[in-house]
Amino acid sequence: MKRPRKLKPEGIAEIFRRFQAADPEPKGELVSTNPFTLLVAVVLSAQATDAGVNKATRSLFKIIDTLEKMVALGEGRLQEAIKSIGLYRIKAKTIIALSK
């Protein structure tokens, strides 16, 4: 098998320029209100569907939209809010830790 060639920085820049030209404002499927809630949604999306994450976070993100609010919520209450998502216990622990 032939080894792929390594791209030079200008080649990588050209790829991203083309991406930008094709779709100047790309949108993902995860619903978020700010960079913090997007980070939380991405953590929750591991081994879960975007639709499932969006369903679990719809009401959560209305009241918890900062890391300070997430820490104040606490791990136990976060678990309750996201228990419909697989691996919710470890994900809640991770989200509280990254919020601290």
Protein Blocks (a to p, Z undefined) as FASTA:
>chain_A
ZZdddddfklmmmmmmmmmmmmmbacdfbdcfbfklmmmmmmmmgopafklmmmmmmmmm
mmmccfklmmmnommlmmmmmmmpghklmmmmmmmmmmZZ
